[in-house]
């Protein structure tokens, strides 16, 4: 485990940073990630159970099976989750680096109360000390979507949107007249092409595909399918590719 020994928070009173608390209370993932750099999180540790006196970082398992590190904005939120856990104050970047070191793809902020889940690309961005841009807003992801459909004749247009069940919805406008088998083939081709795109692997936590008729505005939904995490594991609320 990366060294989590407190060093710069000797006068910490255990309260949440106001900007972080406000973002967490809204459940706004983008706002939470934007507010976290330079702030303190409380990482819970517990006795390792081996009579050695050592402590261990607490990890959780997300519904999709991925390892997840809990982190808390205040001693109150940690105590509400587990009064026996010891809070270790850590600067956010070090907390994200510890999550990566422990093989945790996700970080959940204040589980049990607000439970704001930070997706894998956001955790990586925090660990690297760089801004996180959600995948539906990234130009390189949009370019990857266009490349993925370039050789699929049935797809007339494509656009990224925030997902309903996944981080990113890939909206495919297809020509009218396709039956269910043809639609399934289209989504399979596009899914395979997306899995080969580095920008998708790096910056997209999970994908759902939506198929709509190529009518003005791309407005009539025909089908939707979910594809899981395009990086290192399946995504919450979506099935694996």
Secondary structure per residue as TSV (DSSP state, phi and psi in degrees):
chain	resnum	aa	ss	phi	psi
A	1	X	-	360.0	135.2
A	2	X	-	-59.4	144.6
A	3	X	-	-59.7	120.4
A	4	X	-	-110.5	15.5
A	5	X	-	-59.6	130.2
A	6	X	-	-64.4	145.5
A	7	X	-	-139.4	-36.4
A	8	X	S	-116.8	14.3
A	9	X	-	-124.5	34.3
A	10	X	T	-60.9	-29.9
A	11	X	T	-98.4	13.6
A	12	X	-	-65.4	125.9
A	13	X	-	-91.1	2.7
A	14	X	S	86.9	-0.3
A	15	X	-	-84.9	161.5
A	16	X	-	-79.5	145.6
A	17	X	-	-61.9	126.2
A	18	X	H	-55.2	-42.5
A	19	X	H	-66.0	-37.6
A	20	X	H	-69.5	-44.1
A	21	X	H	-59.7	-40.0
A	22	X	H	-65.2	-44.7
A	23	X	H	-64.5	-41.6
A	24	X	H	-64.1	-40.3
A	25	X	H	-63.5	-27.3
A	26	X	H	-85.4	-12.8
A	27	X	T	68.9	24.3
A	28	X	-	-92.0	102.4
A	29	X	H	-60.7	-45.5
A	30	X	H	-61.1	-41.6
A	31	X	H	-68.3	-36.9
A	32	X	H	-63.1	-48.1
A	33	X	H	-63.6	-37.7
A	34	X	H	-68.0	-31.7
A	35	X	H	-84.5	-20.2
A	36	X	H	-72.2	-39.2
A	37	X	T	-54.2	132.5
A	38	X	T	84.4	-5.4
A	39	X	S	-99.6	173.0
A	40	X	E	-100.0	136.9
A	41	X	E	-117.3	157.5
A	42	X	E	-105.3	116.4
A	43	X	E	-98.8	124.5
A	44	X	E	-80.0	136.9
A	45	X	E	-127.9	154.9
A	46	X	E	-136.6	163.2
A	47	X	E	-61.0	141.2
A	48	X	-	-76.6	-4.1
A	49	X	S	77.5	12.1
A	50	X	S	-111.5	14.9
A	51	X	S	58.7	24.7
A	52	X	S	-101.3	-8.3
A	53	X	-	81.4	-2.1
A	54	X	-	-78.0	161.5
A	55	X	E	-116.3	158.3
A	56	X	E	-131.8	143.3
A	57	X	E	-69.6	135.9
A	58	X	-	-79.5	132.1
A	59	X	E	-127.9	152.5
A	60	X	E	-119.3	172.0
A	61	X	E	-118.0	122.4
A	62	X	-	-70.5	162.8
A	63	X	T	-55.3	-27.7
A	64	X	T	-89.2	2.5
A	65	X	S	97.5	-7.2
A	66	X	-	-77.0	143.8
A	67	X	E	-69.2	139.9
A	68	X	E	-136.1	134.7
A	69	X	E	-99.9	126.8
A	70	X	E	-81.1	145.0
A	71	X	E	-144.8	149.7
A	72	X	B	-126.6	148.9
A	73	X	S	-87.8	-17.6
A	74	X	S	-153.7	160.3
A	75	X	H	-65.4	-30.3
A	76	X	H	-65.1	-44.2
A	77	X	H	-68.4	-34.3
A	78	X	H	-68.0	-44.3
A	79	X	H	-64.0	-34.2
A	80	X	H	-67.1	-27.5
A	81	X	H	-84.8	-46.6
A	82	X	-	-158.8	103.2
A	83	X	T	-67.4	-17.8
A	84	X	T	-86.7	-15.6
A	85	X	S	-74.1	143.1
A	86	X	E	-91.5	127.5
A	87	X	E	-83.4	128.1
A	88	X	E	-113.1	113.4
A	89	X	E	-73.6	128.9
A	90	X	E	-141.3	138.9
A	91	X	E	-62.4	144.3
A	92	X	H	-53.9	-43.0
A	93	X	H	-62.6	-41.9
A	94	X	H	-64.6	-35.6
A	95	X	H	-63.9	-43.2
A	96	X	H	-65.3	-39.9
A	97	X	H	-62.4	-38.8
A	98	X	H	-64.9	-38.4
A	99	X	H	-60.8	-45.3
A	100	X	H	-62.9	-44.4
A	101	X	H	-58.6	-35.6
A	102	X	T	-85.6	3.8
A	103	X	T	76.5	21.3
A	104	X	-	-91.8	119.4
A	105	X	-	-81.6	-24.6
A	106	X	E	-121.6	155.9
A	107	X	E	-127.2	132.6
A	108	X	E	-111.3	126.1
A	109	X	E	-92.9	126.9
A	110	X	S	52.2	55.6
A	111	X	T	-60.8	146.0
A	112	X	T	92.4	-20.4
A	113	X	T	-121.5	-84.6
A	114	X	T	-80.6	-40.8
A	115	X	-	52.5	62.7
A	116	X	E	-91.2	117.1
A	117	X	E	-93.3	121.6
A	118	X	E	-90.9	123.8
A	119	X	-	-71.3	163.9
A	120	X	H	-51.2	-49.8
A	121	X	H	-61.8	-31.5
A	122	X	H	-69.0	-40.6
A	123	X	H	-62.3	-44.3
A	124	X	H	-62.0	-41.7
A	125	X	H	-63.6	-43.5
A	126	X	H	-61.9	-39.6
A	127	X	H	-66.1	-32.2
A	128	X	H	-87.9	-9.4
A	129	X	T	72.1	32.9
A	130	X	-	-120.8	156.2
A	131	X	-	-64.2	147.4
A	132	X	-	-103.8	128.3
A	133	X	-	-112.6	119.7
A	134	X	-	-56.3	144.3
A	135	X	G	-57.4	-35.2
A	136	X	G	-64.3	-15.3
A	137	X	G	-103.1	1.1
A	138	X	-	-90.8	131.5
A	139	X	H	-66.4	-37.8
A	140	X	H	-67.8	-32.2
A	141	X	H	-69.6	-42.1
A	142	X	H	-60.8	-40.4
A	143	X	H	-63.1	-39.8
A	144	X	H	-63.8	-37.8
A	145	X	H	-63.3	-41.3
A	146	X	H	-65.5	-39.4
A	147	X	H	-64.9	-37.0
A	148	X	H	-65.9	-27.9
A	149	X	H	-102.2	-1.4
A	150	X	T	-58.5	-34.8
A	151	X	T	-102.4	10.8
A	152	X	-	-102.9	101.2
A	153	X	T	-61.9	-28.6
A	154	X	T	-75.0	-15.8
A	155	X	E	-93.1	121.4
A	156	X	E	-90.8	-33.1
A	157	X	E	-156.7	163.4
A	158	X	E	-147.9	146.6
A	159	X	E	-150.1	149.1
A	160	X	E	-89.5	145.5
A	161	X	E	-145.0	158.8
A	162	X	E	-60.3	137.4
A	163	X	-	-81.2	162.2
A	164	X	S	-91.8	-39.4
A	165	X	S	-112.6	-10.1
A	166	X	S	-137.5	172.5
A	167	X	S	-65.6	-42.1
A	168	X	E	-123.1	130.5
A	169	X	E	-102.2	127.3
A	170	X	E	-101.4	109.2
A	171	X	E	-94.6	117.1
A	172	X	E	-105.9	120.8
A	173	X	E	-92.2	119.0
A	174	X	E	-114.2	159.4
A	175	X	-	-70.2	147.5
A	176	X	T	-64.5	158.8
A	177	X	T	96.3	1.0
A	178	X	-	-80.2	135.6
A	179	X	-	-86.3	179.6
A	180	X	H	-63.1	-36.2
A	181	X	H	-66.2	-41.4
A	182	X	H	-66.2	-38.7
A	183	X	H	-64.5	-40.6
A	184	X	H	-62.9	-37.9
A	185	X	H	-66.5	-39.6
A	186	X	H	-60.8	-50.1
A	187	X	H	-64.6	-33.9
A	188	X	H	-66.1	-45.2
A	189	X	H	-61.5	-46.2
A	190	X	H	-66.0	-42.7
A	191	X	H	-59.6	-43.2
A	192	X	H	-64.6	-40.1
A	193	X	H	-66.7	-38.7
A	194	X	H	-64.8	-37.4
A	195	X	H	-63.9	-21.1
A	196	X	T	-90.8	-4.1
A	197	X	-	-88.0	123.1
A	198	X	H	-64.0	-38.5
A	199	X	H	-62.6	-35.4
A	200	X	H	-68.9	-44.8
A	201	X	H	-60.9	-37.8
A	202	X	H	-79.9	-35.8
A	203	X	H	-120.1	0.3
A	204	X	-	-117.3	125.6
A	205	X	S	-81.1	-41.8
A	206	X	-	-157.6	155.3
A	207	X	E	-131.7	141.4
A	208	X	E	-124.8	140.4
A	209	X	E	-101.6	131.2
A	210	X	E	-119.9	132.3
A	211	X	E	-109.6	128.1
A	212	X	E	-130.0	155.3
A	213	X	E	-68.2	146.4
A	214	X	S	-77.6	73.6
A	215	X	S	-115.9	155.6
A	216	X	T	-53.0	127.6
A	217	X	T	90.1	-2.1
A	218	X	S	51.0	49.8
A	219	X	-	-99.3	-17.3
A	220	X	-	-101.6	109.8
A	221	X	E	-77.6	131.8
A	222	X	E	-103.7	-41.2
A	223	X	E	-160.6	161.1
A	224	X	E	-143.3	140.1
A	225	X	E	-139.0	150.7
A	226	X	E	-106.2	141.0
A	227	X	E	-125.1	141.7
A	228	X	-	-79.1	-168.0
A	229	X	-	-52.5	127.5
A	230	X	S	-89.7	3.1
A	231	X	S	-103.6	-94.2
A	232	X	S	-118.0	10.3
A	233	X	S	-179.2	168.9
A	234	X	-	-69.2	154.9
A	235	X	-	-103.2	151.9
A	236	X	T	-61.2	133.8
A	237	X	T	77.7	8.1
A	238	X	S	-140.6	154.6
A	239	X	-	-88.6	160.1
A	240	X	-	-72.8	148.9
A	241	X	-	-60.9	360.0
